[in-house]
Amino acid sequence: MAITDLTETQLAAVRDQTDLDEAFRKERVATKAPPPPPPLDVPLRPALLRQRMEKHGIEFPTFAPTFDRIFVYPIDKDTQPETTAGGIILPDQMKQKLVAQVGVLIMAGPRAIEHLFSHGIQLGDVVVTARMSPWERTYYSKTHRQHRILVLRSSEVVGGEDLLERYESGELCMQMDHEGRVTVGDRERIDPPEGDEGI
């Protein structure tokens, strides 16, 4: 059927439908969600990590963690108890089992980076791990020096000294959304506008 064969009523309906389609197209364009922000590059050797590696003489292993695994380079802290509360002297092997390991977070797998960064922990931070959870591995660096690292899951990090400093300085803060989910964020991006007290 040609357009010339249409009646006046049919032509009006076609014009109305065309106008309606154009209106829907314009509305879709106007209400289209903005594109998501570009992905962030995660620095695998940030300044803090390089500083701590130099301070403690750490060299990277010749292999990388996968999935949710992390590598923590243990650093000595004078936190090992000499005796129990009852006064029993502890042997060295028992002292190591009773103390949470403290070390520098030197490498992390993709899932671990996602998990730790969302909680405010970064590569190079001094972290505390759960007791008896780490698996210790000895490795040789590219310079053929022997080192030891703790291999564990990101969920076995129970705290961080640098994280506490970031909270105390106000660099990081926690925010709860309307659904009750808590997130850790950068203070500059989260602060309410001037004069708005927030919640």
PAZA-982879 format. One record per atom (N, C-alpha, C): residue number from 1; atom name; x, y, z. Coordinates in steps of 0.2 Angstrom, whole numbers, plus 2048, in hexadecimal, padded with zeros to 3 digits. Example, Ala and Ser with C-alpha at 12.3 -4.5 7.8 and 13.67 -1.06 7.14 Angstrom:
- n	atom	px	py	pz
- 1	N	842	7E4	827
- 1	CA	83E	7EA	827
- 1	C	842	7F0	827
- 2	N	840	7F5	823
- 2	CA	844	7FB	824
- 2	C	840	800	827
//
This chain:
- n	atom	px	py	pz
- 1	N	804	7FA	800
- 1	CA	800	800	800
- 1	C	805	806	800
- 2	N	803	80B	7FB
- 2	CA	807	811	7FB
- 2	C	804	816	800
- 3	N	809	81B	801
- 3	CA	806	820	806
- 3	C	801	824	803
- 4	N	801	825	7FC
- 4	CA	7FB	829	7F9
- 4	C	7F5	825	7F9
- 5	N	7F4	81F	7FB
- 5	CA	7EE	81B	7FB
- 5	C	7EB	81C	802
- 6	N	7EE	81F	807
- 6	CA	7EC	81F	80E
- 6	C	7E7	825	80E
- 7	N	7E2	824	812
- 7	CA	7DD	829	813
- 7	C	7DF	82E	818
- 8	N	7DC	834	818
- 8	CA	7DE	839	81D
- 8	C	7DF	837	824
- 9	N	7DA	833	826
- 9	CA	7DB	830	82D
- 9	C	7E1	82C	82E
- 10	N	7E2	828	829
- 10	CA	7E8	823	82A
- 10	C	7EF	828	82A
- 11	N	7EF	82D	825
- 11	CA	7F5	831	825
- 11	C	7F6	835	82C
- 12	N	7F0	837	82F
- 12	CA	7F1	83A	835
- 12	C	7F4	835	83B
- 13	N	7F1	82F	83A
- 13	CA	7F4	82A	83F
- 13	C	7FB	829	83E
- 14	N	7FD	828	838
- 14	CA	805	827	836
- 14	C	809	82D	839
- 15	N	806	833	838
- 15	CA	80A	839	83A
- 15	C	80A	839	842
- 16	N	805	837	845
- 16	CA	805	837	84C
- 16	C	809	832	84F
- 17	N	80A	82C	84C
- 17	CA	80E	826	84E
- 17	C	815	829	84D
- 18	N	817	82C	847
- 18	CA	81E	82E	846
- 18	C	820	834	84B
- 19	N	81B	838	84D
- 19	CA	81C	83D	852
- 19	C	81D	839	859
- 20	N	819	834	85A
- 20	CA	81A	831	860
- 20	C	821	82D	861
- 21	N	823	82A	85B
- 21	CA	829	826	85B
- 21	C	82F	82B	85C
- 22	N	82E	831	859
- 22	CA	833	836	85A
- 22	C	834	839	861
- 23	N	82E	839	864
- 23	CA	82E	83B	86B
- 23	C	831	836	870
- 24	N	82F	830	86F
- 24	CA	832	82A	873
- 24	C	83A	82A	872
- 25	N	83C	82B	86B
- 25	CA	843	82B	86A
- 25	C	847	831	86E
- 26	N	844	837	86E
- 26	CA	847	83C	871
- 26	C	847	83B	879
- 27	N	841	838	87B
- 27	CA	841	837	883
- 27	C	846	832	885
- 28	N	847	82C	881
- 28	CA	84C	827	882
- 28	C	853	82B	882
- 29	N	855	82F	87D
- 29	CA	85B	833	87D
- 29	C	85C	837	883
- 30	N	856	83B	885
- 30	CA	857	83F	88B
- 30	C	858	83C	891
- 31	N	855	836	892
- 31	CA	855	832	899
- 31	C	85A	82D	899
- 32	N	85E	82C	894
- 32	CA	863	827	893
- 32	C	868	828	899
- 33	N	86A	823	89C
- 33	CA	86F	823	8A2
- 33	C	876	825	8A0
- 34	N	879	829	8A4
- 34	CA	880	82B	8A1
- 34	C	884	825	8A1
- 35	N	889	825	89D
- 35	CA	88E	81F	89D
- 35	C	891	81E	8A3
- 36	N	893	818	8A5
- 36	CA	897	817	8AB
- 36	C	89E	81A	8AB
- 37	N	8A0	81C	8B0
- 37	CA	8A7	81F	8B0
- 37	C	8AC	81A	8AE
- 38	N	8B1	81C	8AB
- 38	CA	8B7	817	8A9
- 38	C	8BA	813	8AE
- 39	N	8BC	80D	8AD
- 39	CA	8BF	80A	8B3
- 39	C	8C5	80D	8B5
- 40	N	8C7	80C	8BB
- 40	CA	8CD	80F	8BF
- 40	C	8D3	80A	8BE
- 41	N	8D8	80D	8BC
- 41	CA	8DE	809	8BC
- 41	C	8E1	808	8C3
- 42	N	8E2	802	8C5
- 42	CA	8E5	800	8CC
- 42	C	8EC	800	8CC
- 43	N	8F0	805	8CF
- 43	CA	8F7	805	8CF
- 43	C	8FA	7FE	8D3
- 44	N	8FE	7FA	8D0
- 44	CA	900	7F4	8D3
- 44	C	906	7F5	8D7
- 45	N	909	7FB	8D6
- 45	CA	90F	7FD	8DA
- 45	C	90E	804	8DC
- 46	N	90A	806	8E1
- 46	CA	909	80D	8E3
- 46	C	90F	80F	8E7
- 47	N	90F	816	8E8
- 47	CA	915	819	8EB
- 47	C	915	816	8F2
- 48	N	910	815	8F6
- 48	CA	910	812	8FD
- 48	C	914	80B	8FD
- 49	N	912	807	8F8
- 49	CA	915	800	8F7
- 49	C	91C	801	8F6
- 50	N	91E	805	8F1
- 50	CA	925	806	8F0
- 50	C	929	808	8F6
- 51	N	926	80D	8F9
- 51	CA	92A	80F	900
- 51	C	92A	80A	905
- 52	N	925	806	906
- 52	CA	926	800	90B
- 52	C	92B	7FB	908
- 53	N	92B	7F9	902
- 53	CA	92F	7F4	8FF
- 53	C	936	7F6	900
- 54	N	938	7FD	8FF
- 54	CA	93F	7FF	900
- 54	C	940	7FF	908
- 55	N	93C	801	90C
- 55	CA	93D	801	913
- 55	C	93E	7FA	916
- 56	N	93B	7F5	914
- 56	CA	93B	7EE	917
- 56	C	93F	7EA	912
- 57	N	942	7EC	90D
- 57	CA	946	7E8	908
- 57	C	942	7E2	905
- 58	N	93C	7E4	903
- 58	CA	937	7DF	900
- 58	C	939	7DF	8F8
- 59	N	939	7D9	8F5
- 59	CA	939	7D8	8EE
- 59	C	933	7D4	8EC
- 60	N	930	7D6	8E6
- 60	CA	92A	7D2	8E4
- 60	C	92C	7CB	8E2
- 61	N	927	7C6	8E3
- 61	CA	928	7C0	8E1
- 61	C	928	7BF	8DA
- 62	N	92A	7B9	8D7
- 62	CA	92A	7B9	8D0
- 62	C	923	7B6	8CD
- 63	N	91E	7B6	8D1
- 63	CA	917	7B4	8D0
- 63	C	912	7B8	8D3
- 64	N	90C	7B8	8D0
- 64	CA	907	7BD	8D2
- 64	C	901	7B9	8D5
- 65	N	8FD	7BC	8DA
- 65	CA	8F8	7B9	8DD
- 65	C	8F2	7B9	8D8
- 66	N	8ED	7B4	8D9
- 66	CA	8E7	7B4	8D4
- 66	C	8E1	7B4	8D9
- 67	N	8DB	7B6	8D6
- 67	CA	8D5	7B6	8D9
- 67	C	8D5	7BA	8DF
- 68	N	8D3	7B7	8E5
- 68	CA	8D3	7BB	8EB
- 68	C	8D9	7BA	8F0
- 69	N	8DE	7B8	8ED
- 69	CA	8E4	7B7	8F1
- 69	C	8E8	7BD	8F1
- 70	N	8EC	7BE	8F7
- 70	CA	8F0	7C4	8F8
- 70	C	8F7	7C1	8FB
- 71	N	8FC	7C5	8FA
- 71	CA	903	7C4	8FC
- 71	C	904	7CA	901
- 72	N	906	7C7	907
- 72	CA	908	7CC	90D
- 72	C	90F	7CB	90F
- 73	N	913	7D0	90F
- 73	CA	91A	7CF	911
- 73	C	91B	7D0	918
- 74	N	91C	7CB	91C
- 74	CA	91C	7CC	924
- 74	C	921	7D1	926
- 75	N	920	7D5	92B
- 75	CA	924	7D9	92E
- 75	C	924	7D8	935
- 76	N	92A	7D8	938
- 76	CA	92A	7D7	93F
- 76	C	928	7DD	944
- 77	N	923	7DB	948
- 77	CA	920	7E0	94D
- 77	C	921	7DC	954
- 78	N	923	7E0	959
- 78	CA	924	7DD	95F
- 78	C	91E	7DC	963
- 79	N	91A	7D8	960
- 79	CA	913	7D6	963
- 79	C	912	7CF	966
- 80	N	918	7CB	965
- 80	CA	917	7C4	967
- 80	C	917	7C4	96F
- 81	N	912	7C0	972
- 81	CA	912	7C0	979
- 81	C	918	7BB	97B
- 82	N	91B	7BD	981
- 82	CA	920	7B8	984
- 82	C	91D	7B3	988
- 83	N	917	7B5	98C
- 83	CA	914	7B0	990
- 83	C	90D	7B0	98F
- 84	N	909	7AB	992
- 84	CA	902	7AB	992
- 84	C	900	7B0	998
- 85	N	8F9	7B1	998
- 85	CA	8F6	7B5	99E
- 85	C	8F8	7B2	9A5
- 86	N	8F8	7AB	9A5
- 86	CA	8FA	7A8	9AB
- 86	C	901	7A7	9AC
- 87	N	906	7AA	9A8
- 87	CA	90D	7AA	9A9
- 87	C	911	7A4	9A6
- 88	N	90E	7A0	9A2
- 88	CA	911	79B	99F
- 88	C	915	79D	999
- 89	N	91C	79C	999
- 89	CA	920	79E	993
- 89	C	91F	79A	98D
- 90	N	91E	79E	988
- 90	CA	91C	79B	981
- 90	C	922	79A	97D
- 91	N	922	794	97A
- 91	CA	928	793	975
- 91	C	927	797	96F
- 92	N	92C	798	96B
- 92	CA	92C	79C	965
- 92	C	926	79A	960
- 93	N	926	793	95F
- 93	CA	921	791	95A
- 93	C	91A	793	95C
- 94	N	918	793	963
- 94	CA	911	794	965
- 94	C	910	79C	965
- 95	N	916	7A0	966
- 95	CA	915	7A7	966
- 95	C	913	7A9	95F
- 96	N	916	7A6	959
- 96	CA	914	7A8	953
- 96	C	90D	7A6	951
- 97	N	90A	7A1	954
- 97	CA	903	79F	953
- 97	C	8FE	7A3	956
- 98	N	900	7A6	95C
- 98	CA	8FB	7AA	960
- 98	C	8FB	7B1	95D
- 99	N	8FF	7B3	959
- 99	CA	900	7BA	957
- 99	C	8FD	7BB	950
- 100	N	8F9	7C0	94F
- 100	CA	8F7	7C1	948
- 100	C	8FD	7C4	944
- 101	N	8FE	7C2	93E
- 101	CA	903	7C4	93A
- 101	C	902	7CB	937
- 102	N	907	7CF	937
- 102	CA	907	7D6	935
- 102	C	90C	7D7	92F
- 103	N	90A	7DA	92A
- 103	CA	90E	7DA	924
- 103	C	90C	7DF	91F
- 104	N	910	7E0	91A
- 104	CA	90E	7E5	914
- 104	C	90B	7E1	90F
- 105	N	905	7E4	90D
- 105	CA	901	7E1	907
- 105	C	905	7E3	901
- 106	N	908	7DE	8FD
- 106	CA	90C	7DF	8F8
- 106	C	909	7DD	8F1
- 107	N	905	7D8	8F1
- 107	CA	901	7D7	8EB
- 107	C	8FA	7D4	8EC
- 108	N	8F6	7D4	8E7
- 108	CA	8EF	7D2	8E8
- 108	C	8EC	7D0	8E1
- 109	N	8E8	7CB	8E1
- 109	CA	8E5	7C8	8DC
- 109	C	8DF	7CD	8DA
- 110	N	8DC	7CC	8D4
- 110	CA	8D6	7D1	8D2
- 110	C	8D1	7D2	8D7
- 111	N	8CE	7CC	8D9
- 111	CA	8C9	7CC	8DE
- 111	C	8CB	7CF	8E5
- 112	N	8D1	7CE	8E7
- 112	CA	8D3	7D0	8ED
- 112	C	8D4	7D8	8ED
- 113	N	8D7	7DA	8E7
- 113	CA	8D7	7E2	8E6
- 113	C	8D0	7E5	8E7
- 114	N	8CB	7E2	8E3
- 114	CA	8C5	7E5	8E4
- 114	C	8C2	7E5	8EB
- 115	N	8C3	7DF	8EE
- 115	CA	8C1	7DE	8F5
- 115	C	8C4	7E3	8FA
- 116	N	8CB	7E3	8FA
- 116	CA	8CF	7E8	8FE
- 116	C	8CE	7EF	8FD
- 117	N	8CE	7F1	8F7
- 117	CA	8CD	7F8	8F5
- 117	C	8C6	7FB	8F7
- 118	N	8C1	7F7	8F7
- 118	CA	8BB	7F9	8F8
- 118	C	8BA	7FA	900
- 119	N	8BF	7F7	904
- 119	CA	8BF	7F8	90B
- 119	C	8C4	7FD	90D
- 120	N	8C8	800	909
- 120	CA	8CC	805	90A
- 120	C	8D4	803	90B
- 121	N	8D5	7FD	90A
- 121	CA	8DC	7FA	90A
- 121	C	8DF	7FA	903
- 122	N	8E5	7FC	903
- 122	CA	8E9	7FD	8FD
- 122	C	8EF	7F9	8FD
- 123	N	8F2	7F8	8F7
- 123	CA	8F9	7F5	8F7
- 123	C	8FE	7F9	8FA
- 124	N	902	7F6	8FE
- 124	CA	907	7FA	902
- 124	C	905	7FB	909
- 125	N	8FF	7FA	90B
- 125	CA	8FC	7FB	912
- 125	C	8FF	7F5	916
- 126	N	900	7F7	91D
- 126	CA	902	7F2	922
- 126	C	8FC	7EF	924
- 127	N	8FB	7E9	924
- 127	CA	8F5	7E5	925
- 127	C	8F6	7E0	92B
- 128	N	8F0	7DF	92E
- 128	CA	8F0	7D9	933
- 128	C	8EC	7D4	931
- 129	N	8EF	7CD	931
- 129	CA	8EB	7C8	92F
- 129	C	8E8	7C4	934
- 130	N	8E4	7BF	933
- 130	CA	8E1	7BB	938
- 130	C	8E6	7B6	93A
- 131	N	8E5	7B4	941
- 131	CA	8EA	7AF	943
- 131	C	8E9	7A8	940
- 132	N	8EF	7A5	93F
- 132	CA	8F0	79F	93C
- 132	C	8ED	79E	935
- 133	N	8EB	7A3	932
- 133	CA	8E8	7A3	92B
- 133	C	8ED	7A3	926
- 134	N	8F2	7A7	926
- 134	CA	8F7	7A7	920
- 134	C	8FB	7A1	91F
- 135	N	8FC	7A0	919
- 135	CA	900	79A	916
- 135	C	907	79E	914
- 136	N	90C	79C	917
- 136	CA	913	79F	916
- 136	C	916	79C	910
- 137	N	919	7A0	90C
- 137	CA	91D	79D	906
- 137	C	923	7A1	906
- 138	N	928	79D	904
- 138	CA	92F	7A0	903
- 138	C	930	7A0	8FB
- 139	N	933	7A6	8F9
- 139	CA	934	7A7	8F2
- 139	C	93A	7AA	8F1
- 140	N	93D	7AA	8EB
- 140	CA	943	7AD	8E9
- 140	C	941	7B3	8E4
- 141	N	944	7B9	8E5
- 141	CA	942	7BE	8E1
- 141	C	946	7BE	8DB
- 142	N	945	7C3	8D6
- 142	CA	949	7C3	8D0
- 142	C	951	7C4	8D1
- 143	N	953	7C7	8D7
- 143	CA	95A	7C8	8D9
- 143	C	95C	7C2	8DD
- 144	N	958	7BC	8DD
- 144	CA	95A	7B6	8E0
- 144	C	95B	7B6	8E8
- 145	N	957	7BB	8EB
- 145	CA	957	7BB	8F2
- 145	C	951	7B8	8F4
- 146	N	952	7B4	8FA
- 146	CA	94C	7B1	8FD
- 146	C	948	7B5	902
- 147	N	942	7B5	901
- 147	CA	93D	7B8	905
- 147	C	937	7B4	907
- 148	N	933	7B6	90B
- 148	CA	92D	7B2	90D
- 148	C	927	7B7	90D
- 149	N	922	7B4	90B
- 149	CA	91B	7B8	90B
- 149	C	916	7B4	90E
- 150	N	911	7B7	910
- 150	CA	90A	7B4	912
- 150	C	906	7B4	90C
- 151	N	903	7AE	90B
- 151	CA	8FE	7AD	905
- 151	C	8F7	7AC	909
- 152	N	8F2	7B1	908
- 152	CA	8EC	7B0	90B
- 152	C	8E6	7B3	906
- 153	N	8E0	7B2	909
- 153	CA	8DB	7B5	905
- 153	C	8DA	7BC	908
- 154	N	8D7	7C0	903
- 154	CA	8D5	7C7	905
- 154	C	8D1	7C8	90C
- 155	N	8CC	7C3	90D
- 155	CA	8C8	7C3	912
- 155	C	8CC	7C2	919
- 156	N	8D2	7BF	919
- 156	CA	8D6	7BE	91F
- 156	C	8DA	7C4	921
- 157	N	8D9	7CA	91E
- 157	CA	8DC	7D0	920
- 157	C	8D7	7D3	925
- 158	N	8D9	7D3	92C
- 158	CA	8D4	7D6	931
- 158	C	8D5	7DD	933
- 159	N	8DA	7E0	930
- 159	CA	8DB	7E7	932
- 159	C	8E1	7EA	92E
- 160	N	8E2	7F1	92F
- 160	CA	8E7	7F4	92C
- 160	C	8E9	7FA	930
- 161	N	8F0	7FB	931
- 161	CA	8F2	801	934
- 161	C	8F1	807	930
- 162	N	8F2	807	92A
- 162	CA	8F1	80D	925
- 162	C	8EA	80E	925
- 163	N	8E6	809	925
- 163	CA	8DE	80B	925
- 163	C	8DC	80F	92A
- 164	N	8DF	80D	930
- 164	CA	8DD	811	936
- 164	C	8DF	818	936
- 165	N	8E5	819	933
- 165	CA	8E8	820	932
- 165	C	8E3	824	92D
- 166	N	8E1	821	928
- 166	CA	8DD	824	923
- 166	C	8D6	826	926
- 167	N	8D3	822	92A
- 167	CA	8CD	823	92E
- 167	C	8CE	829	933
- 168	N	8D4	829	937
- 168	CA	8D5	82E	93B
- 168	C	8D6	835	938
- 169	N	8DA	835	933
- 169	CA	8DB	83B	92F
- 169	C	8D5	83E	92B
- 170	N	8D0	83A	92A
- 170	CA	8CA	83C	927
- 170	C	8CB	83B	91F
- 171	N	8D1	838	91D
- 171	CA	8D1	836	916
- 171	C	8CC	832	913
- 172	N	8CA	82D	918
- 172	CA	8C5	828	916
- 172	C	8BF	829	91B
- 173	N	8B9	827	919
- 173	CA	8B4	826	91E
- 173	C	8AF	821	91B
- 174	N	8AA	81F	920
- 174	CA	8A5	81A	91E
- 174	C	89F	81E	91D
- 175	N	89B	81B	918
- 175	CA	894	81E	916
- 175	C	88F	818	915
- 176	N	889	81A	918
- 176	CA	884	815	918
- 176	C	87F	817	913
- 177	N	87D	813	90E
- 177	CA	878	815	909
- 177	C	871	814	90C
- 178	N	86B	815	908
- 178	CA	865	815	90B
- 178	C	863	80D	90C
- 179	N	866	809	909
- 179	CA	865	801	90A
- 179	C	869	7FE	90F
- 180	N	86D	802	913
- 180	CA	871	800	918
- 180	C	878	7FD	917
- 181	N	87A	7FE	910
- 181	CA	880	7FB	90E
- 181	C	885	801	910
- 182	N	88B	7FE	913
- 182	CA	890	803	915
- 182	C	896	802	910
- 183	N	898	808	90E
- 183	CA	89E	808	909
- 183	C	8A3	80D	90C
- 184	N	8AA	80C	90A
- 184	CA	8AF	810	90C
- 184	C	8B1	814	906
- 185	N	8B1	81B	908
- 185	CA	8B2	820	902
- 185	C	8B7	825	904
- 186	N	8B9	829	8FF
- 186	CA	8BE	82E	8FF
- 186	C	8BA	834	903
- 187	N	8BC	837	908
- 187	CA	8B9	83C	90B
- 187	C	8B7	842	907
- 188	N	8BC	844	902
- 188	CA	8BA	84A	8FD
- 188	C	8B4	848	8F9
- 189	N	8B3	842	8F7
- 189	CA	8AD	841	8F3
- 189	C	8A7	840	8F7
- 190	N	8A7	83F	8FD
- 190	CA	8A1	83D	901
- 190	C	89F	843	905
- 191	N	8A3	848	907
- 191	CA	8A1	84D	90B
- 191	C	89B	851	908
- 192	N	896	852	90D
- 192	CA	890	856	90A
- 192	C	892	85D	908
- 193	N	88D	860	904
- 193	CA	88F	867	902
- 193	C	88F	86B	909
- 194	N	892	871	908
- 194	CA	893	876	90D
- 194	C	88C	878	910
- 195	N	88C	877	917
- 195	CA	885	879	91A
- 195	C	881	873	91B
- 196	N	882	86D	918
- 196	CA	87E	868	918
- 196	C	881	863	91D
- 197	N	87D	861	922
- 197	CA	880	85D	928
- 197	C	87F	856	926
- 198	N	87B	854	921
- 198	CA	87B	84D	91F
- 198	C	876	849	924
- 199	N	878	843	925
- 199	CA	873	83F	92A
- 199	C	874	841	931
//
